[in-house]
Amino acid sequence: MPETPRPLRRLTHVTEAPLGGVMTYLDELVGAQLRSLPDVQIDLITPEINRDALADLSGPRFNLIAFRHRRGSPWALWSMALKTLRHVRRTRPDILHIHSTFAGAAIRVFAPLFPKETRIVYCPHGWAFSRQGRRRVQQATAAVERWLAGVSDRIVCISDHERDEAVAAGIPAGRLVVIENGISPRNASEGGNSPQAGVVPVRRPGRRLIAFAGRFDRQKGFDTFVEVMRELGDEADGIAIGSAITSAEPLPECPVNVRILGWQSRPAVFEMYRQADLLLVPSRWEGFGLVAAEAMQAGLAVFASRVGGLQDIVVDGETGRLFEPDDVAGIVAQIRATSDDRLRLYGENGRSRYLARYTTERMSRKMTALYDALLSAGAGRRGARRPRTKAGDQSRKSDASR
């Protein structure tokens, strides 16, 4: 006779990622969990720089544990991992949910020291081994991920493409589950905290208003956005929300038709989406591409690179256009060839696709189902964290594909 599943009482999220997509993801997910799990205590361990971005998360059942962190510093990662280990051993959460590659590697090394009843869920938010770089580094990173998969009860992939990459890299399929990112519905009335007065340019006659949102680094293709705007010249104005955080490279010189807004509140970001004609997402690699789903929620057409999860989100010729990374001439040609009516149609179709696949409620519901499955009798026992045989992997395919 099966045992009664253990109820979820305490949940700990942890990441070392600063601002950007992972913070948006956690803001959405944790907010939804606080609303839908009234008896659960939720702790979030995250760098101090993220405190303001998570200001909407509050209440007696939520505890934000901030720490000083310098990304790329081995000592900082070690300090974060020890802080997490001490917290988990003291509070004994039912679920430890780790987000992003560096946190995933540093913390999962200590898995044998965690309480036996704590289940480990890991979300890479884009595989490090799929990023551009030296092949030996990619191979070594994939080997580390294969090894650490054995101490993970489940690995959450944020797109079908990310799951396919994991399987191709030799990560056991039985460890993987796809739960796509979600965004909360926003109404026009929520745009009250709009960007500073006069910062967002008013759309001028005969000129497109093209938006960019994210870190100004190589991954996000900010340099490509700048070159596209330079080529378009008097045909378009550009607005960019974000800044350089993780990149030490100097920013490209922006043409006069680009306005930099810096980081803005989420209502301000959605206000920008409502004012723009299209969102340009020229990423070179991407696990999901949350800004694309955000724009679709606002009914904005999305032109994005044919990479990673963006290929799952944007339907070429239906909700926007896909292009090859770094193809400035091709991007410019696509923008020029698309009529205003077609852009509006892309936005309408994108809104419908968002409602069907990318709401926060859908993401939260699937995540809770995953937690419940892990806490059920026999699911995710510590002994089951050993790497599975090929036959074992095959037996779990139906679970991983849900």
Buried (B, 14 or more C-beta within 10 A) or exposed (E): EEEEBBEBBBBBBBBBBBBBBBBBBBBBBBBBBBEBBEEBBBBBBBBEBBEEBBEEBEEEBBBBBBBEBEBEEEEBBEBBBEBBBEBBEEBBBBBBBBBBBBBBBBBBBBBEEBBEEBBBBBBBBBBBBBBEEEEEEBEEBBEBBBBBBBBBBBBBBBBBBBBEBBBEBEBBBBBBBBBBBBBBEBEEEEBEEBBEEEBBBEBEEEBBBBBBBBBBBBBBBBBBBBBBBBBBEEBBBBBBBBBEBBBEEEBBEBBEBBBBBEBBBBBBBBBBBBBBBBBBBBBBBBBBBBBBBBBBBBBBBBBBBBBBBBBBBBBEEEBBBBBEBBBBEEBBEBBEEBEEEBBBBBBEBBBEBBEEBBBBBBBBBBBBEBBBBBBBEEBBEBEEBEBBEEEBBEEBEEBBEE
